[in-house]
Amino acid sequence: MVDWLEQSIFYEIYPQSFYDTNADGIGDIPGIIEKLDYICELGCNALWLNPCYLSPFSDAGYDVADYCRVAPRYGTNEDLMRLFGEAHKRDMHVILDLVPGHTSIEHPWFQDSCKAEANEYSGRYIWSSSIWEEPAKYDSITGSLRGIFPRNGAVAVNFFSSQPALNYGFAHPSEPWQSAVDSPEALATRQAMKDVMAFWLSRGCDGFRVDMAASLVKGDEDRTETIRLWRDVREFLDANYPQAVMISEWGEPDKSIQGGFHMDFLLHFGPSHYNDLFRCEHPYFRRDCAGDASAFVAKYMENYQKTRKRGMICIPTGNHDMERIASHLDQQELKIAYAFLLSMPGAPFLYYGDEIGMRHLDIASVEGGYERTGARTPMQWNTEKNFGFSDADETSLYTVQDKEAEGRIAEVQMNCSGSLWREFQTLTRIRREHPALCASGSIEFLQSGENGGPLVYVRQSEEETILVAINPAGRQASCQLPFPVGTLIYFCTSEADGDDLPVFSSDKRPFCDDCTLTMPPGSAAYFSVESRTAFR
């Protein structure tokens, strides 16, 4: 594993909505640079930037028109390189969002691919032989475009019609127009993406979060060929940029780790049971005692074993594609959820604004966001104009803002000792201070959170062993431990008070009597464990 990942805590930035320095209503890279110290103070030491490349923005930048040019509304390539440098000065790292599965219809590759005469880019995308032949019956191909180009054939698209699918070949070609994974055209596409990665890595980028990483090779049901493709990319990086990090949007850690990725995200779709924790009718971390984490724990440990206990599984607070976590949990409940997230293996990922509990808004779609737009509203920095996001007129902002933000403002929470922001800052400090809580520390669950019961697990490194106990329920909970616990390292509890900032109760503490651990309602605690022999 790359060394700096061990203590990394990522902060995801949606550039459009973070901080606007030129009063056009859209966030920009100079704005990110200006807020680096804020991110450091919060305790995050790594950034993930959503796509900031040239784009017509029909899908918020995931429709790339030039992988090697920063979109002018964000700044210049030099601005992005300056961000890399300023981050490194602060011992921070920056990963970019790589979108290898498709481009915009405005990309020059696609414009040439549409020409009737054969050229270098004719095989860069997936074209059927005739406009009457539909390519959309294969996995991750959701449709096609036809009858609007000089070239005869239908071109496959991923999701939106503005996103033609790049050609990495088919695992089992069955039609004349389907390329093999080792065909010249499929290998040329792969090389083009390596060139994109090299372009930014050579300019100071530290790696990539890879969009739709499992979807490149078509008709690859067991992902064997897709894994082989990514292994080839990893070999290229190891030979040229060995410190380059790759984190996948895949949702199957056993496969992505085989492909050479350092970590894989748990997704809000698929088999992970991630939604059981934060986003369902009865989330586990809600105090109503109606949630259940046991299916999540079972699936997590299944993946953990498949990855040879590397633990490189990312559990994010959310991202630009999910409903905000604060839609389902109030700020008191979020504290307990973050105590869980900051004590799990892999790297924690915090979506901008989740540190202050920004809410999901029901608003009109912007740049292809549709219902996702409500999670992409401008950051709420202070109580000044536009909550400090921009000096632009309110009508020019990227999206509308939360008019009832109240205490969900960074400046307010930074100045409140009992705030969600301060609690997250405390958790980042404790995580970095304890090797057992960092990325590669092992994990063993003692209690699985079944029927709203506590989550209890042991994290261990060569240096120490820590027991983590999480009781989000609004009732006291007890469980039997196989060993006594030592010093209380961290503890938080709160009494619910509507949607206001947390009100702490100092007279309730967890206690362990003859290996019976009792946790107060809505609480989280970390304990040292003196004897570790049982976990080696």
Long-range contacts (C-beta under 8 A, 24 or more apart in sequence): 1-262, 1-310, 1-312, 1-439, 1-440, 2-207, 2-243, 2-244, 2-245, 2-262, 4-46, 4-93, 4-206, 4-243, 5-245, 5-262, 5-263, 5-347, 5-439, 6-438, 6-439, 6-440, 7-45, 7-431, 7-432, 7-438, 7-439, 8-45, 8-46, 8-93, 8-347, 8-439, 9-43, 9-44, 9-45, 9-46, 9-342, 9-347, 9-348, 9-350, 9-428, 9-431, 9-432, 10-44, 10-46, 10-47, 10-48, 10-95, 10-347, 10-348, 10-349, 10-350, 11-39, 11-42, 11-44, 11-46, 11-47, 11-48, 11-349, 11-350, 11-352, 12-47, 12-48, 12-50, 12-316, 12-319, 12-320, 12-349, 12-350, 12-351, 12-352, 13-47, 13-48, 13-49, 13-50, 13-352, 14-50, 14-320, 14-352, 14-376, 15-49, 15-50, 15-52, 15-61, 15-74, 16-60, 16-61, 16-367, 16-376, 16-398, 17-352, 17-376, 17-377, 17-378, 17-379, 17-389, 17-398, 17-399, 18-352, 18-378, 18-379, 19-379, 19-381, 19-389, 19-390, 20-378, 20-389, 20-390, 20-391, 20-392, 23-390, 23-391, 23-392, 24-73, 24-390, 24-392, 24-396, 25-390, 25-392, 25-393, 25-396, 25-397, 25-398, 26-73, 26-74, 26-390, 26-398, 27-74, 27-378, 27-379, 27-389, 27-390, 27-398, 28-73, 28-74, 28-75, 28-79, 29-70, 29-74, 29-75, 29-79, 29-80, 29-82, 29-83, 30-75, 30-79, 32-83, 33-79, 33-82, 33-83, 33-86, 36-86, 36-87, 36-90, 36-92, 37-90, 38-410, 39-92, 40-90, 40-92, 41-414, 41-425, 42-355, 42-421, 42-424, 42-425, 42-428, 43-424, 43-425, 43-427, 43-428, 43-429, 43-432, 44-92, 44-350, 44-428, 45-90, 45-91, 45-92, 45-93, 46-92, 46-93, 46-94, 46-95, 46-206, 46-347, 47-87, 47-92, 47-93, 47-94, 47-95, 48-95, 48-97, 48-209, 48-247, 48-349, 49-94, 49-95, 49-96, 49-97, 50-97, 50-320, 51-96, 51-97, 51-99, 52-80, 52-96, 52-97, 55-104, 56-104, 56-106, 56-162, 57-367, 57-368, 58-104, 58-160, 58-162, 58-367, 58-368, 59-159, 59-160, 59-162, 59-163, 59-367, 59-368, 60-320, 60-366, 60-367, 60-368, 60-369, 60-376, 61-367, 62-97, 62-99, 62-163, 62-211, 63-102, 63-103, 63-104, 63-105, 63-106, 63-160, 63-162, 63-163, 63-368, 64-99, 64-103, 64-104, 64-107, 65-103, 65-104, 65-106, 65-107, 66-107, 66-108, 67-99, 67-196, 67-199, 68-196, 68-199, 68-200, 77-203, 80-203, 81-203, 81-204, 84-203, 84-204, 84-205, 84-206, 85-204, 88-204, 93-206, 93-207, 93-245, 94-204, 94-205, 94-206, 95-205, 95-206, 95-207, 95-208, 95-209, 95-245, 95-247, 96-200, 96-205, 96-207, 96-208, 96-209, 97-208, 97-209, 97-211, 98-193, 98-196, 98-197, 98-208, 98-209, 98-210, 98-211, 99-211, 99-212, 100-166, 100-193, 100-210, 100-211, 100-212, 100-213, 100-216, 101-140, 101-158, 101-165, 101-166, 101-211, 101-212, 101-215, 101-216, 102-157, 102-158, 102-159, 102-163, 102-164, 102-165, 102-166, 103-163, 103-164, 103-166, 104-162, 104-163, 105-145, 105-162, 105-163, 105-164, 109-192, 110-164, 113-151, 113-155, 113-164, 114-149, 114-150, 114-151, 114-155, 115-150, 115-151, 116-150, 116-151, 116-152, 120-188, 122-151, 122-185, 123-167, 123-179, 123-183, 123-184, 123-185, 123-186, 123-188, 123-189, 124-166, 124-167, 124-185, 124-188, 124-189, 124-192, 125-155, 125-156, 125-164, 125-165, 125-166, 125-167, 126-155, 126-156, 126-164, 126-165, 126-166, 126-167, 126-177, 126-178, 126-179, 126-218, 127-151, 127-153, 127-154, 127-155, 127-156, 127-177, 128-153, 128-154, 128-155, 128-156, 128-175, 128-177, 129-153, 129-175, 129-176, 129-177, 130-154, 133-175, 133-177, 135-177, 138-170, 138-218, 138-219, 139-215, 139-218, 139-219, 139-220, 139-221, 140-165, 140-212, 140-215, 140-218, 141-165, 141-218, 153-177, 156-218, 158-212, 158-215, 160-368, 165-218, 166-193, 166-216, 168-216, 168-217, 168-218, 168-229, 169-217, 169-218, 169-225, 170-217, 170-218, 170-219, 170-220, 171-217, 171-218, 171-219, 171-220, 171-221, 171-224, 171-225, 171-226, 172-219, 174-219, 178-218, 178-219, 181-217, 181-225, 181-228, 181-229, 190-229, 190-232, 190-233, 193-233, 194-233, 194-236, 197-233, 197-237, 197-241, 197-244, 198-240, 198-241, 201-237, 201-240, 201-241, 201-244, 202-241, 206-243, 206-244, 206-245, 207-244, 207-245, 207-246, 207-247, 208-244, 208-245, 208-246, 208-247, 209-247, 209-248, 209-249, 210-246, 210-247, 210-248, 210-249, 210-261, 211-249, 212-249, 213-248, 213-249, 213-250, 213-256, 213-259, 213-261, 214-248, 214-250, 214-251, 214-252, 214-255, 214-256, 223-252, 223-255, 226-255, 226-259, 227-255, 227-258, 227-259, 228-259, 229-259, 230-256, 230-259, 230-260, 230-261, 231-258, 231-259, 231-260, 233-260, 234-259, 234-260, 234-261, 235-260, 247-314, 247-347, 252-303, 253-303, 253-304, 253-306, 253-307, 253-312, 253-313, 254-303, 254-306, 254-307, 257-307, 257-308, 257-310, 257-312, 261-312, 262-312, 263-312, 263-313, 263-314, 263-346, 263-347, 264-312, 264-313, 264-314, 265-314, 265-316, 265-349, 266-313, 266-314, 266-315, 266-316, 268-321, 268-322, 271-299, 272-296, 272-299, 272-300, 272-303, 273-298, 273-299, 273-300, 274-315, 277-337, 277-340, 278-317, 278-318, 278-325, 278-328, 278-329, 278-337, 279-322, 279-323, 279-325, 279-327, 279-328, 280-328, 283-328, 283-329, 284-449, 284-452, 284-472, 285-329, 285-333, 285-334, 285-336, 285-337, 285-340, 285-472, 286-328, 286-329, 286-333, 286-472, 287-332, 287-333, 287-472, 287-473, 287-474, 287-496, 287-521, 287-522, 288-473, 288-474, 289-452, 289-473, 289-474, 289-475, 290-452, 291-449, 291-452, 291-472, 292-449, 292-450, 292-451, 292-452, 293-448, 293-449, 293-450, 293-455, 294-448, 294-449, 294-450, 294-451, 296-449, 297-445, 297-448, 297-449, 297-455, 298-448, 301-445, 304-345, 304-443, 309-442, 310-440, 311-345, 311-346, 311-439, 311-440, 311-441, 311-442, 311-443, 312-345, 312-346, 312-439, 312-440, 313-345, 313-346, 314-346, 314-347, 314-348, 314-349, 315-341, 315-344, 315-346, 315-348, 315-349, 316-348, 316-349, 316-350, 316-351, 317-341, 317-348, 317-349, 317-350, 317-351, 317-354, 318-351, 318-354, 318-375, 319-349, 319-351, 319-375, 320-351, 320-372, 320-375, 320-376, 321-372, 321-375, 322-351, 322-372, 322-375, 323-360, 323-371, 323-374, 323-375, 324-351, 324-353, 324-354, 324-358, 324-359, 324-360, 324-374, 324-375, 325-351, 325-354, 326-354, 326-357, 326-358, 326-359, 326-360, 326-408, 327-359, 327-360, 330-357, 330-496, 330-498, 330-499, 331-357, 331-407, 331-420, 331-499, 331-500, 331-501, 331-502, 332-494, 332-495, 332-496, 332-497, 332-502, 332-522, 333-472, 333-522, 334-420, 335-420, 335-423, 335-492, 335-494, 335-502, 335-524, 336-470, 336-471, 336-472, 336-492, 336-522, 336-523, 336-524, 337-472, 338-420, 338-423, 338-424, 338-427, 339-427, 339-468, 339-470, 339-490, 339-492, 339-524, 339-526, 340-455, 340-468, 340-470, 340-524, 342-424, 342-427, 342-428, 342-430, 342-431, 342-437, 343-427, 343-431, 343-437, 343-459, 343-466, 343-468, 343-526, 344-443, 345-439, 345-440, 345-441, 345-442, 345-443, 345-459, 346-439, 347-439, 348-431, 350-424, 351-375, 352-379, 353-377, 353-379, 353-380, 355-410, 355-413, 355-420, 355-421, 355-424, 356-380, 356-408, 356-409, 356-410, 356-413, 356-419, 356-420, 356-421, 357-408, 357-420, 358-402, 358-405, 358-408, 359-402, 359-405, 359-408, 361-399, 361-400, 361-402, 363-399, 363-400, 366-398, 366-399, 373-399, 377-401, 377-402, 379-410, 380-405, 380-408, 380-409, 380-410, 381-409, 381-410, 381-411, 382-409, 382-410, 382-411, 382-412, 383-409, 383-411, 383-412, 407-500, 407-501, 413-501, 416-501, 418-501, 418-502, 418-503, 418-504, 419-501, 419-502, 420-501, 420-502, 423-492, 423-502, 426-490, 427-490, 430-489, 430-490, 430-526, 434-464, 434-466, 434-489, 434-526, 435-461, 435-462, 435-463, 435-464, 436-460, 436-461, 436-463, 436-464, 436-465, 436-466, 437-466, 437-526, 442-535, 444-535, 446-479, 446-481, 446-482, 447-479, 453-477, 453-479, 454-479, 454-519, 456-481, 456-517, 458-529, 458-535, 460-532, 460-535, 464-528, 464-532, 465-528, 465-529, 465-532, 465-535, 466-526, 466-527, 466-528, 466-529, 467-526, 467-527, 467-528, 467-529, 468-524, 468-525, 468-526, 469-510, 469-517, 469-519, 469-524, 469-525, 469-526, 469-527, 470-523, 470-524, 471-519, 471-520, 471-521, 471-522, 471-523, 471-524, 472-522, 473-521, 473-522, 474-521, 474-522, 475-521, 476-518, 476-519, 476-520, 476-521, 477-518, 477-519, 478-516, 478-517, 478-518, 478-519, 479-516, 479-517, 480-515, 480-516, 480-517, 481-512, 481-515, 481-516, 481-517, 482-515, 482-534, 483-515, 483-529, 483-531, 483-534, 484-512, 484-515, 484-530, 484-531, 485-512, 485-517, 485-527, 485-528, 485-529, 486-527, 486-528, 486-529, 486-530, 487-527, 487-528, 488-525, 488-526, 488-527, 489-526, 489-527, 489-528, 490-524, 490-525, 490-526, 491-523, 491-524, 491-525, 491-526, 492-523, 492-524, 492-525, 493-520, 493-521, 493-522, 493-523, 493-524, 494-522, 495-522, 496-522
